[in-house]
Amino acid sequence: MAGNSMKNMRINLKVWRQKDRDSQGQLVDYALDTVSPDMSFLEMIDVLNEKLVSQGEESIAFAHDCREGICGSCAMVIDGEPHGPQGGTTTCQLHMRAFNDGDTIVVEPFRAKAFPVLKDLVTDRSALDRIQAAGGYVSVSTGNAPDGNAIPIAKQIADLAMDSAACIQCGACVAACRNGSAMLFVSAKVSQLALLPQGQAERERRASRMVWQMDEEDFGSCTNMGSCAAACPKEIKLENIARLNREYGRSMAFGRGQGRSTEE
């Protein structure tokens, strides 16, 4: 097993430093001699930042919030893999025992045309918010929340919808894709509503609007390589992409395939 829970490790880091979105960045070398195997990856970055500040240097900017694997804002590419080497794990839940004493770790921001680097390890992933706002919601009045058994939904369908809703919008799928595609994210957001009764009223325009916005944001095309699903910390399934393609085809068949123009 990597790491050693009995003693601290020495870790060598190559961290991407970039002043702002208009500056040219570079990898900068750092070394830490007192890394506990029980630290999370972000705690290790905290220790490095404390060291930099004590030396009068600027700390490394990185995004984080819950540190519980829920929000997905801890978006880092670690040794070439979004969120690091452990499957089904966000950066904040990755622990240093996954590495060995003396390892050199390369830490970069998520790389994609649609995710410009703002500073160091912080990227602008608001393109995903705009896709969500384009159609990933239910705007029709559905009344108050019904009793749990008021709307019968087959367990298999409910499970599929919940699995799709597990997407935390972190963008790891985009960073892992050689084309910078957001298809796994979009398909999860479309699927979670297309599978349920509450999402039927806006079913066709939802798919067309979200795909239209995805194209507007300059994400790449999907070529079914599967790297997106492999990198997803919530293990969203590729079958959602097939469902999105069917939903988009349905929107075209109903004459709602021209983005925003049909219902506005």
N, C-alpha and C positions, 0 to 999 in steps of 0.2 A: 504494500500500500504506500502511496506517495506520502511524503511528509513524515514527521515524527512528533507525536504529542508530548514527548518527554523533554524536549529541549527546543530552544529558539533556533531559527534558521537564518542564513544569509541569503537575501534575494537581490538579484541585479535586475534593474528595471530599465526599459527603453520606453519612455513616455512621450507621446505626441504633444508638442507645445506649439501653440499658434495664438498670436496676439489678438486677432480679430478675423472676421470673415474675408477681409481684403488682403490679409498678410499671408506670406508663404510660411508654412509650418515646417517643423523638423522633429525628428526623434532625439530626445536628450537622455543621457545616461544618468542613472541614480543607483545608489546602493543602500540597503538597509541590513543591519547586522542583528537586529533583535526582533525578528518577526516570529510571533507565536503561531504555531500551526492551527490554533483555535480561533485566530482572527478571521473575520470575514475579509473579502478582498477590499471592500470600501474602508474598513477599519485600518487595513494596511496603508491605503492611500492617505487616510487621516494622519497616521503616524509620519508618513513622508512629508505631508504638508506642515506638520508641527516642526519638523526638522528644518524645512526650507524657511519657514517664517523666523525661526530662531537664528538662522544664518543671514537674515535680512534679504532673502530672496522671495519672489512672488510665488504664492501657492498655486497648485495645479487646480484649474477649474474643472469640476465635473458635476453632473446632474444626479440628484438623488432625492428621495422623499420618504417613503414608508420604511425602507430597508427591511421589508418583510416579504419580498417577492410578489407583491400585489400590484404595484403601480407601473412597473416597467421603465421608470425614468432613468434607472442606473445603466444606461446603454453604453457599453464599452465593447470593443473588439479586443479580445485577449488571445495572444498568440494566433491571430488570424481567424478566430472563431467568435461570433457574436455571443456575448455573455460568458465566454470561456469554454473549457473542455468538457464540462459535465452536462449531460443531457437533462432537459427539463428543469434547468436552474437559471435564475437570473443572476446578474453580477453580484448583487448585494447578498445573495444566499450562497455564493461560492466561497469556500473557506480555503485558507492557505495550506491546509493539509493535503489539498489536491496537487500540491507542487512539492518539489524536493529541495533540500538544502543545496544552495549554490546555483539554483536555476536562474536563467535569464528569461524574463517575461516581457513581451512587447505589448504595450497598451496603446490602443488607438481609438478614435471616435468611430461611430457607425459611418461607413462610407457609402454614399449614394448621391446621385445628381440632385435628387429631390430633398436631401438632407444637408444643407450647407453647414459647415463648421462655424460656430459663433466664437468659440474660444477654447483652446486646448481640447478637452474631451467632451465639450458641450456642442450638440448639433441642434439645428432648428428642424423639428419633426412635426411642425404645425400643419404640414400638408396632409397628414393623416387625419387631423381634426377637421380640415375642410372637406375631405372625402366623407367623413362621418356626417357632417352637417348637410351635405348634399342630399342625403336620403336615408341614412341609417337610423331612422327613428319612426315612431308611430305618432302622427299628428291628428288623426281622427279621434273623436270623442269615444272612448270605450267605457265610460262610467267609472264608478268606484271599483276597487279591487274585489273581484268575486270570491266566493268561498272556494277553497282549494279544489273541490270536486265538482264545481258548477259547470265547468267546460271540460268534458272528457277528452283527454289527449293520451294517445297510446304511449306507454312507457318508452318504447323504442324511439318514438319521435321526440318525446320530452328529453330523453338522454342526449340525442343528437343536437337539439337546440341548446341545451346546457353546455355541452362540450364546445360548441361554436362560440357561445357567449363567454367562455373562459378567456378569450383573446384579451390581452391587456394593452394592446396598441403600442407595443414597445418599439416596433420596427426592425426587430432582429431578422425577420423574414426578408425584408428589403436589403439589409446589410449583407445577408448571406447569399443573395441571388446575384449571379454574374451579370444579369441584366438590370438589376435594381428594380425588380418588379414588386408591386404591392398586392398582387393577386391573392395571396393567402390571407392577408389582413382583410381585404375587401370581401372576399368570399365568406369569411367567418362572420362578418357583420351583416352581410346579406342573408346568410343561412339562418342565423339565430332568430330572425323575424319571419323569413319565408316559410319556416317550418311550423309556425304557430298561428292559431286563428286570428290573433290580434294584428298580425302583419299582413293579412291578405288584401285589405282594402287598397294599400299602396304598393302592392307586390311588384307590378310591372315597372312603374316609374322609379321605384327604389333602385333596381338593378341598373337601369339605363343611366340614371343620374349619377350614381356612384362610380360607374365605369367611365362616364364622360369626365367627371372631376378627376379621376385617377389619371386619365390621359392628359388633362390640362396641367396637372402638376409635374409632368415630365417623368413619370415612372416608366420603367422599361416594360417590355412584353414578357409574358410567361412562356417558357419553352419546356416546362415539365421536367426540370432537372431534379426536383425534390429537395434541394438544399434548404429551402425555406422551412419545410416541415421538420427537417433534421435539426435546425437551429432554434426552433420555437421553444421558449421556456415553458409554455403551457401545452405543448404537444398537439397543436391544432392539426387536424388531418388534411391530407391532400384532397380527399374526396369533396371537400368544400369547394375547391376550384371547379370541379366538374359540375357541382350544383350551381355555382355562379354562372357558368357558361349556359346552362339550361335556362336559368332565370333571365339572362340577358337575351337569349334566343326568344323566350316568351315575350319579352318587352318589344322586340322587333316585330314579332308576329301580330301583336296588338297595336302596332303603329306608334309605339312609345319609345322608339330607339334613337330619338334625336336629342338626347341629353335633356335640357331644361325646357325645351320649346313647346311641349305638348300640353302641359297642365297649368301653365302660368299665364 
